[in-house]
Amino acid sequence: MNSPFEDRIDEIMSQLRQQHVELAHVMDTFEDSTVSVLSKDRMVEVTLLPSGQVKAIKFHRRDYTGMAPAQLSSVLVETLSTAFTKATEQAREIFGKQAAFPAELRESLLGGETLPNLTDEVDSIFELLGMKPRPSERDKKEGFDE
């Protein structure tokens, strides 16, 4: 028969395994996605990969041939900016559920409480043992030694 502690650990490990499977699925969905945005004048369409890399720029009409370079540049910049904004929103939507998991796990592990400050408890254990912990070399370099 398992102790309640072992049962809780098994439950947490099961949650972690399930989270890993869900995260792999989310990553596949994210990597397979693209974002496409059509310019206001419907002349150009920009398609981005999830990384923000431009996958394609497609011109639907030949109006751009008679445009001043600055005007064409403005249309492209505006359309790219809109596509990046849409890609960010899509990533938030795809990863939204996953973002809550660490907080849920922490609450599950701690019964809804925040992480305790263990410094005083550790110090009291050393006091009981009649010892004082020695600072690490890194602590000495960072000025944490007393």
C-alpha positions as CSV (number, residue, x, y, z in Angstrom):
1,M,0.0,0.0,0.0
2,N,1.3,3.4,-1.0
3,S,1.6,6.2,1.5
4,P,-0.4,9.4,0.8
5,F,2.9,11.1,-0.1
6,E,3.7,8.4,-2.7
7,D,0.2,8.7,-4.1
8,R,0.6,12.4,-4.4
9,I,4.0,12.1,-6.2
10,D,2.4,9.5,-8.6
11,E,-0.4,12.0,-9.3
12,I,2.0,14.8,-9.9
13,M,4.2,12.7,-12.2
14,S,1.1,11.7,-14.2
15,Q,0.2,15.4,-14.5
16,L,3.7,16.2,-15.8
17,R,3.5,13.3,-18.3
18,Q,0.2,14.6,-19.6
19,Q,1.5,18.1,-19.8
20,H,4.5,16.9,-21.8
21,V,2.1,15.2,-24.3
22,E,-0.1,18.3,-24.5
23,L,3.0,20.6,-25.0
24,A,4.3,18.4,-27.8
25,H,0.9,18.6,-29.5
26,V,0.9,22.4,-29.0
27,M,4.4,22.7,-30.5
28,D,3.4,20.7,-33.5
29,T,0.3,22.9,-34.0
30,F,2.5,26.0,-33.6
31,E,5.2,24.8,-36.0
32,D,2.6,23.9,-38.7
33,S,0.9,27.2,-38.5
34,T,1.3,30.3,-40.6
35,V,-0.3,33.8,-40.5
36,S,-1.4,35.6,-43.7
37,V,-2.5,39.2,-43.9
38,L,-3.9,41.1,-46.9
39,S,-3.0,44.8,-47.2
40,K,-5.9,47.3,-46.9
41,D,-6.0,47.8,-50.6
42,R,-5.9,44.0,-51.2
43,M,-2.9,44.4,-53.4
44,V,-0.4,42.4,-51.4
45,E,-0.6,39.4,-49.0
46,V,2.2,38.6,-46.5
47,T,2.6,35.2,-45.0
48,L,4.7,34.6,-41.9
49,L,6.0,31.4,-40.2
50,P,5.6,31.1,-36.4
51,S,9.1,32.4,-35.9
52,G,8.2,35.6,-37.5
53,Q,10.2,34.8,-40.6
54,V,8.5,35.9,-43.9
55,K,7.4,32.9,-45.8
56,A,5.8,34.7,-48.8
57,I,4.9,38.0,-50.2
58,K,2.3,37.7,-52.9
59,F,1.1,40.6,-55.1
60,H,-2.5,40.1,-56.2
61,R,-2.5,43.0,-58.7
62,R,0.1,44.8,-60.7
63,D,-0.7,48.3,-59.2
64,Y,2.7,48.2,-57.4
65,T,4.5,48.8,-60.7
66,G,3.2,52.3,-60.9
67,M,3.7,53.1,-57.2
68,A,6.4,55.3,-55.8
69,P,9.0,53.3,-53.9
70,A,8.1,55.0,-50.6
71,Q,4.4,54.2,-51.1
72,L,5.1,50.6,-51.9
73,S,7.5,50.4,-48.9
74,S,4.8,51.9,-46.7
75,V,2.2,49.3,-47.8
76,L,4.7,46.4,-47.2
77,V,5.7,47.7,-43.7
78,E,2.1,48.2,-42.6
79,T,1.1,44.8,-43.9
80,L,4.1,43.1,-42.2
81,S,3.4,44.9,-39.0
82,T,-0.2,43.7,-39.0
83,A,1.0,40.2,-39.7
84,F,3.5,40.2,-36.8
85,T,0.7,41.4,-34.5
86,K,-1.6,38.7,-35.7
87,A,1.2,36.1,-35.3
88,T,1.8,37.2,-31.7
89,E,-1.9,36.9,-31.0
90,Q,-2.0,33.5,-32.6
91,A,1.0,32.3,-30.5
92,R,-0.7,33.6,-27.3
93,E,-3.9,31.7,-28.2
94,I,-2.0,28.5,-29.0
95,F,0.2,28.6,-25.9
96,G,-2.4,30.2,-23.6
97,K,-3.6,27.0,-21.8
98,Q,0.0,25.8,-21.4
99,A,1.1,29.0,-19.7
100,A,-1.1,28.3,-16.7
101,F,0.4,24.9,-16.0
102,P,3.4,25.9,-13.9
103,A,1.2,27.9,-11.5
104,E,-1.3,25.1,-11.3
105,L,1.5,22.6,-10.5
106,R,3.0,25.0,-7.9
107,E,-0.4,25.3,-6.2
108,S,-0.9,21.6,-6.4
109,L,2.4,20.9,-4.8
110,L,2.1,23.6,-2.1
111,G,-1.6,23.4,-1.4
112,G,-2.2,26.8,-2.9
113,E,0.5,28.6,-0.8
114,T,3.4,30.5,-2.1
115,L,6.9,29.1,-1.8
116,P,8.2,29.4,1.8
117,N,11.3,31.2,2.8
118,L,13.5,28.4,4.1
119,T,16.5,30.5,5.1
120,D,15.5,30.8,8.8
121,E,14.7,27.1,9.0
122,V,18.0,26.1,7.5
123,D,19.9,28.5,9.8
124,S,18.1,27.1,12.9
125,I,19.0,23.6,11.8
126,F,22.7,24.6,11.7
127,E,22.3,26.3,15.1
128,L,21.0,23.1,16.6
129,L,23.9,21.2,15.2
130,G,26.3,23.8,16.6
131,M,27.6,24.7,13.1
132,K,27.6,27.8,11.0
133,P,27.3,27.2,7.2
134,R,30.3,28.4,5.3
135,P,29.6,30.6,2.3
136,S,30.4,29.2,-1.1
137,E,33.2,30.8,-3.2
138,R,30.5,32.3,-5.5
139,D,28.8,33.9,-2.5
140,K,32.1,35.4,-1.4
141,K,32.7,36.9,-4.8
142,E,29.1,38.3,-4.9
143,G,29.5,39.8,-1.4
144,F,27.2,37.5,0.5
145,D,29.7,36.3,3.1
146,E,29.4,37.8,6.5
